[in-house]
């Protein structure tokens, strides 16, 4: 299937019956699953790929900004950034909970943690180092495969909201280390400032790093974080980005600066506003996770408060 994307990022297809019923016809992406990106040039971008076997059993669409897209059985160039949107119903459920402006902060934070668990599970598929052998079970000898604890795997949550998205990382990724990175964004210039850096001076050779940033909006924060990792010896293909939501400006910026990078996100929204917030998005993920702001919308105003005294 092929589709053309207009500048407003609304996608139309000649076969509307293929779109899942729970996605509105006006949805710009019709539930994309894996999105290859190349840096923007003067010519339109034409993309093709061959899905891994575990994805071929699932329906999927593909999209890039301001370009033509097509699905063909061809190999993906290793120098392209790939964006994965896993088509799991639980991921859609938790995204819906996060979007709802009436969701209380404790539930919002729990939804963020559950979404992060699912996205990291998908991102770790066929990527974690393993070791094989044999063990004695109660009934006989069994061939086994374990995650290799000798190979370094790191989690880098970007504070604040990255803490919520990465909360359950240790429950699904054994033998990981966590390095905190604090980045704030100037509300006027939208430029990032690093206020906390607990990264090591040098990552061990062969390290695999999950970078957890819930909102990929303008791309400034995630680019600053990935550049710090590269300075410390981590290759693009050894990093995976985990995000709740993503927007085209951030994805385009990442595709230009980090070829070979893989991004896993719950959903891609069509745009950002002049304040750098994703639209329709879910608001400020940090404030909503930690009860630090009053939210106002056209429909309602309310204060985010914790359920504990």
C-alpha positions as CSV (number, residue, x, y, z in Angstrom):
1,X,0.0,0.0,0.0
2,X,1.2,3.5,-0.8
3,X,0.0,6.9,0.4
4,X,0.9,10.5,-0.1
5,X,1.3,12.8,2.9
6,X,0.4,16.4,2.5
7,X,2.1,19.2,4.4
8,X,-0.6,19.1,7.1
9,X,0.3,15.4,7.6
10,X,-3.1,14.1,6.8
11,X,-2.9,10.7,5.1
12,X,-5.6,9.4,2.8
13,X,-5.7,5.9,1.4
14,X,-7.5,4.4,-1.6
15,X,-8.5,1.5,0.6
16,X,-10.3,2.9,3.6
17,X,-11.5,-0.6,4.7
18,X,-8.0,-1.4,5.7
19,X,-8.0,1.2,8.5
20,X,-8.8,-0.2,11.9
21,X,-12.2,0.8,13.2
22,X,-10.8,2.3,16.4
23,X,-8.8,4.9,14.4
24,X,-10.8,7.9,13.1
25,X,-10.7,8.4,9.4
26,X,-9.1,11.8,9.9
27,X,-6.2,10.3,11.9
28,X,-3.1,11.3,10.0
29,X,-1.2,8.1,10.3
30,X,-3.7,5.2,10.4
31,X,-1.8,3.4,13.1
32,X,1.7,3.2,11.6
33,X,4.0,0.5,13.0
34,X,7.4,1.1,11.7
35,X,8.5,4.4,10.1
36,X,11.8,4.7,8.3
37,X,13.2,8.3,8.2
38,X,15.9,9.8,6.1
39,X,17.3,13.4,6.4
40,X,15.2,16.0,4.5
41,X,16.7,17.1,1.2
42,X,15.5,19.3,-1.7
43,X,14.0,16.2,-3.3
44,X,11.0,14.3,-1.8
45,X,12.0,11.3,0.3
46,X,11.2,7.9,-1.1
47,X,11.4,5.1,1.5
48,X,11.1,1.3,1.4
49,X,11.7,-1.4,3.8
50,X,11.4,-5.1,4.6
51,X,9.8,-5.8,7.9
52,X,11.4,-8.3,10.4
53,X,9.6,-11.6,10.6
54,X,7.9,-10.8,13.9
55,X,6.3,-7.8,12.3
56,X,5.1,-9.4,9.1
57,X,2.3,-11.1,11.0
58,X,0.8,-7.7,11.8
59,X,-0.9,-5.1,9.7
60,X,1.3,-2.0,9.3
61,X,1.5,1.3,7.5
62,X,4.4,3.6,7.0
63,X,4.8,7.4,6.8
64,X,7.3,10.2,6.6
65,X,6.8,14.0,6.6
66,X,6.5,15.9,3.4
67,X,7.3,12.9,1.3
68,X,6.0,9.9,-0.6
69,X,5.9,6.5,1.2
70,X,5.6,3.0,0.0
71,X,5.8,-0.5,1.5
72,X,7.9,-2.9,-0.5
73,X,9.8,-6.1,0.3
74,X,13.2,-4.6,0.2
75,X,16.0,-4.4,2.8
76,X,16.2,-1.4,5.0
77,X,19.4,0.6,4.6
78,X,21.3,0.6,7.9
79,X,21.9,4.3,7.8
80,X,18.2,5.2,8.1
81,X,16.6,6.1,11.4
82,X,13.6,3.8,12.1
83,X,10.6,4.7,14.2
84,X,8.5,1.9,15.6
85,X,4.9,2.3,16.8
86,X,3.9,-1.1,18.2
87,X,0.3,-2.0,17.4
88,X,-0.5,-3.4,20.8
89,X,-4.0,-2.7,22.3
90,X,-2.5,-2.1,25.8
91,X,-0.3,0.6,24.4
92,X,-3.3,2.2,22.8
93,X,-5.2,1.9,26.1
94,X,-2.5,3.6,28.2
95,X,-2.0,6.4,25.6
96,X,-5.8,7.0,25.9
97,X,-5.5,7.2,29.7
98,X,-2.6,9.7,29.4
99,X,-4.5,11.9,26.9
100,X,-7.6,12.3,29.1
101,X,-7.3,15.6,30.9
102,X,-9.5,14.2,33.7
103,X,-7.0,11.5,34.6
104,X,-5.7,12.1,38.2
105,X,-2.0,12.4,38.7
106,X,-1.4,9.0,40.5
107,X,-3.3,7.2,37.7
108,X,-1.4,9.3,35.1
109,X,1.9,8.3,36.6
110,X,1.0,4.6,36.7
111,X,-0.2,4.8,33.1
112,X,3.2,6.3,32.1
113,X,5.0,3.5,33.9
114,X,2.9,0.8,32.3
115,X,3.4,2.3,28.8
116,X,7.1,2.5,29.4
117,X,7.2,-1.2,30.4
118,X,5.4,-2.2,27.1
119,X,7.6,0.0,24.9
120,X,10.8,-1.3,26.5
121,X,9.6,-4.9,26.1
122,X,9.1,-4.2,22.4
123,X,12.4,-2.3,22.0
124,X,14.4,-5.1,23.6
125,X,13.1,-7.8,21.2
126,X,16.1,-9.3,19.3
127,X,18.4,-6.7,20.8
128,X,19.5,-8.0,24.2
129,X,22.6,-10.2,24.4
130,X,22.0,-13.8,25.4
131,X,23.9,-16.8,26.5
132,X,22.8,-20.5,25.9
133,X,23.5,-23.7,27.7
134,X,21.9,-26.6,29.5
135,X,20.4,-27.0,33.0
136,X,18.8,-29.8,35.0
137,X,15.1,-29.3,35.3
138,X,13.0,-31.5,37.7
139,X,12.2,-33.7,34.8
140,X,15.5,-33.8,32.8
141,X,18.1,-31.8,30.9
142,X,16.8,-28.7,29.1
143,X,18.4,-26.3,26.7
144,X,18.1,-22.8,28.0
145,X,18.8,-19.2,27.0
146,X,19.4,-16.3,29.5
147,X,20.2,-12.6,29.2
148,X,23.9,-12.3,29.3
149,X,24.7,-10.3,32.5
150,X,28.3,-9.7,31.3
151,X,27.1,-7.4,28.5
152,X,26.3,-3.8,29.7
153,X,22.7,-2.5,29.3
154,X,21.9,1.0,30.6
155,X,18.8,3.0,31.1
156,X,19.0,6.8,30.8
157,X,15.8,8.5,31.9
158,X,15.6,12.2,31.1
159,X,14.2,14.0,34.2
160,X,11.6,14.6,35.2
161,X,8.9,12.7,33.3
162,X,11.5,10.1,32.1
163,X,11.5,8.8,35.6
164,X,7.8,7.8,35.4
165,X,8.2,6.2,31.9
166,X,11.2,4.2,33.1
167,X,9.8,3.2,36.4
168,X,9.3,-0.5,35.5
169,X,12.5,-0.9,33.4
170,X,14.2,-3.0,36.1
171,X,11.3,-5.5,36.1
172,X,11.8,-6.5,32.4
173,X,15.5,-5.7,31.8
174,X,17.7,-7.7,34.2
175,X,21.2,-6.5,35.1
176,X,20.8,-2.9,34.0
177,X,22.3,0.3,35.3
178,X,20.4,3.6,35.5
179,X,22.1,6.9,34.8
180,X,20.0,10.0,35.4
181,X,20.1,13.0,33.0
182,X,18.3,16.3,33.9
183,X,17.4,18.6,31.0
184,X,15.1,21.6,31.2
185,X,13.7,23.6,28.3
186,X,13.6,27.4,28.1
187,X,9.9,28.2,27.6
188,X,10.8,31.2,25.4
189,X,13.6,30.0,23.2
190,X,12.7,26.2,23.5
191,X,16.4,25.5,23.8
192,X,17.6,22.7,26.3
193,X,19.7,23.2,29.3
194,X,21.4,20.3,31.1
195,X,21.2,20.8,34.9
196,X,22.1,17.2,36.0
197,X,24.5,14.8,34.4
198,X,25.1,11.4,36.0
199,X,26.5,9.8,32.9
200,X,29.8,8.0,33.2
201,X,32.8,9.6,31.5
202,X,32.9,6.6,29.2
203,X,30.5,3.8,28.6
204,X,31.9,0.3,28.4
205,X,32.5,-0.9,24.9
206,X,29.5,-2.6,23.4
207,X,27.0,-0.9,25.8
208,X,23.4,-0.9,24.8
209,X,21.5,2.2,26.1
210,X,17.8,2.9,26.3
211,X,17.2,6.7,26.4
212,X,13.8,7.4,28.0
213,X,12.2,10.7,27.0
214,X,8.3,10.8,27.1
215,X,7.8,13.7,24.7
216,X,9.6,14.1,21.4
217,X,8.3,17.5,20.4
218,X,10.9,20.0,19.1
219,X,13.7,17.4,19.5
220,X,16.0,19.7,21.4
221,X,16.1,17.7,24.6
222,X,16.6,14.3,23.0
223,X,19.2,15.5,20.6
224,X,21.2,17.0,23.5
225,X,21.0,13.8,25.4
226,X,22.0,11.6,22.5
227,X,25.0,13.9,21.7
228,X,26.2,13.4,25.3
229,X,26.0,9.6,24.9
230,X,27.9,9.7,21.6
231,X,30.7,11.8,23.3
232,X,30.9,8.9,25.8
233,X,31.4,6.2,23.2
234,X,27.9,5.0,22.4
235,X,27.2,4.4,18.7
236,X,23.8,5.4,17.1
237,X,22.9,1.7,16.6
238,X,23.6,1.0,20.3
239,X,21.0,3.5,21.4
240,X,17.2,3.1,21.4
241,X,14.9,6.0,22.3
242,X,11.7,5.2,24.3
243,X,8.9,7.9,24.2
244,X,5.2,8.1,24.9
245,X,4.5,10.5,22.1
246,X,6.4,11.9,19.2
247,X,5.9,14.7,16.7
248,X,7.4,15.2,13.2
249,X,9.8,18.1,14.1
250,X,11.6,15.9,16.6
251,X,11.7,12.9,14.4
252,X,13.0,14.9,11.4
253,X,15.8,16.4,13.6
254,X,16.8,12.9,14.9
255,X,16.8,11.4,11.4
256,X,19.3,14.1,10.2
257,X,21.6,13.8,13.2
258,X,21.5,10.1,14.2
259,X,21.3,7.7,11.2
260,X,20.8,4.1,12.3
261,X,18.9,5.2,15.5
262,X,15.8,3.3,16.5
263,X,12.9,5.1,18.2
264,X,10.0,3.4,19.9
265,X,6.9,5.5,20.6
266,X,3.3,5.0,21.7
267,X,1.9,7.2,19.0
268,X,2.9,10.0,16.5
269,X,0.9,13.2,16.7
270,X,0.7,15.6,13.7
271,X,2.2,18.8,15.0
272,X,3.4,21.1,17.8
273,X,2.2,24.5,18.8
274,X,4.2,27.7,19.1
275,X,5.1,26.9,22.7
276,X,6.6,23.5,21.7
277,X,3.8,21.3,23.0
278,X,2.6,18.3,21.0
279,X,-0.9,18.6,19.6
280,X,-3.2,17.0,20.7
281,X,-0.6,15.5,23.0
282,X,-1.2,15.0,26.7
283,X,0.0,18.2,28.3
284,X,3.1,18.5,30.4
285,X,4.1,15.0,31.3
286,X,6.3,16.0,34.2
287,X,3.7,18.3,35.9
288,X,0.9,15.7,35.4
289,X,3.1,12.9,36.8
290,X,4.2,14.7,39.9
291,X,1.3,17.1,40.7
292,X,3.1,20.3,40.2
293,X,0.7,22.5,38.1
294,X,-2.8,23.7,37.4
295,X,-4.1,22.7,34.0
296,X,-6.5,24.8,31.9
297,X,-8.2,23.8,28.7
298,X,-11.1,25.2,26.7
299,X,-13.5,22.8,28.4
300,X,-12.3,22.7,32.0
301,X,-9.9,23.9,34.6
302,X,-8.6,21.8,37.4
303,X,-5.7,21.3,39.8
304,X,-3.5,18.2,39.7
305,X,-3.3,16.9,43.2
306,X,-1.9,13.7,44.7
307,X,-4.3,11.2,46.4
308,X,-2.0,11.1,49.5
309,X,-2.2,13.8,52.2
